[in-house]
Amino acid sequence: MGFILCTVVILFAGTRLSFYSDVIAEKTELGRTWIGLVLVASITSLPEFINSIGAVTYAGAPDIAAGDLIGSCVFNLLIIAFLDLSHSTRPLSSIAKTSHIISGGFGIIQLTIVIAGLFLGKNILRFGWVGVNSIIFILIYFVSLALTFQYEQKINQKNSQQKCKLYSDITLNKALIFFIINAILVIGSAMFLPKIGAEIADITGLGQTFVGNILIAISTSLPELIVSLGALRCNAVDLALGNLMGSTIFNIAILGIIDLFYIKNPIILVVNQKHIISAISAIIMTSVVIISLLYRADKKYFPLSLDGVFLVLLYILNVTCLYLTR
């Protein structure tokens, strides 16, 4: 019952959040990609942040935290397939901006460093209890935001004469107020989802790595799913993709931030190496998205485009590998 109630609130508030995000993107002229990457992704990823902080500080479960963050990256990429399925005749990648490749590329770099850290183990460089990799995660996040902003500004200058105002009847102040109200509703409801997922985990008796990567990751990624679908209904494709690609790099940045709270050791030393499975899956899935954005297929011959099929199959493979190695 609690899960259903939280879902209904997120469904309502998430849809409105998408709408007012699109209004803000128009009013500020920052572009849907950048607003999705920064503003929307940070809001929808806050459940992962809060859940991960709690997992390492109160629950003493760093595996749950790492699994939630890395697993959410994989699930966020699967959401792109859901968006493609709900879109009409053209593949989603054919109408989205190529600027998403920037965040996708940085996401691959972050995930590769995650894998390297898990392989290196005790040999990893550190400052006190914080691993150097954690500092790099955070730096990469801000660099990706800066480069995407610069790229968006160039595109906006070239297309300045082609802009069409859709929300002339809504002021920026009104959009910001309603954005904040709906963001609070989404975050507040999503905060209860990990606890519900943990209760399910206790009943099923599955391991922390599997639970974190699958159950908790899905529950905390529900805001990304709802908000992205809402953005698609507003015809804001770049806002939706910016949210999902931005959530990936923000999640790995969170992995760096929670290292500050886990004062025993660099967190990468104490988590299970099985997280490499999800990290590799996320890298391959991101590569599929990048290729599709570059290739830009004109048609899809099935309800789901070819890149969407690959994303679904890779997610299923990821879940299967995690289950078999639980």
Disulfide bonds with the S-S distance in Angstrom:
none
